Amino acid sequence: MSSSRHDHPLPSARVEEVSDGVYAYVQPDGSWWINNTGFLVGRHGVICVDSCATERRTLAYREAIRSVTGLPVTTLVNTHHHGDHTFGNFAFPEATIVGHERTRETILAEGVPAYRTTAWTAVDWGRSEVRPPFLTYADGVTLYSDELRCEVRHVGRPAHTTNDSIVWIPERSLLFAGDLVFNGGTPFVMMGSVTGAIEALDELEALGARTIVPGHGDVCGPEVIDRVRGYLRFVMATAELGRSAGLTPLEAARETGLGEYGGLLDPERIVGNLHRAYAELDGLPRGEPIDFAAALSDMIAYNGGRPLTCLA
């Protein structure tokens, strides 16, 4: 099996105005540690949605904001704790960092995890400094960019992680979905829940968003929700068959063709997802810790024993 299918070199990141005064910052190719962010420009300041994985990428993001406005970044929302969305928080010292209370707890508990330098190909991470949200919420908080209402909502269940939030702008039918939505990349729920993610996607679909900024991949419409949900249902069906046959998650992944999902980036995520699906079938509560090291090792084994490809 092979890791991420990349074109070399990667295209440059780009700013897309997805609605008046609302911008997506899209980083191709959206594979491991290469996320999307976004920002809203008001009369007096900027609201950002997430930072980036490396110092270099986050500073480039800041320069992209400056290409649009010279106003200060007043607020930075973290959609969840993963480092590709939070490692760059330190580069926004002037901003109030907002996130779910469990996002803060998990960032503080994990710090800068060692696995980022052992499981992936070499990356120039640059400066590393843990900066968790210091304004937290249990269910959600409302932010305003001038008069534009932005609803920051915790999804209420483990999904991609245990602490996912969205930023919903109802007046514009515009959704910043965080990593609940991958467009062109393999969805990943090893730290959350397969069934919980499916339920969360059902709720996202009910919002009626016309424009979605996914956590990874190109800006898209609501049709992508169904594609992500279809993949997760495929994972659960594969887990049920593999478990009943006495196969390990790695064995089940190796014996299962990815079919319509074979062209997605980072196909090795099937193994981590199956570890989570097996745990759920075994009765482990959603989001409870699994053997992370074993799952990561199995993803590397599926990748031919090579470190996972990261071009961040």
Secondary structure by P-SEA (a helix, b strand, c coil): ccccccccccccbbbbcccccbbbbcccccccccccccccccccbbbbccccccaaaaaaaaaaaaacccccccbbbbcccccccccccccccccbbbbcaaaaaaaaaaccccccccccccccccbbbbbcccbbbccbbbbbcccbbbbbccccccccccbbbbbbbccccccccccccccccccccccccaaaaaaaaaaaaacccccccccccccccaaaaaaaaaaaaaaaaaaaaaaaacccaaaaaaacccccccccccccaaaaaaaaaaaaaaccccccccaaaaaaaaaaaaaccccccccc
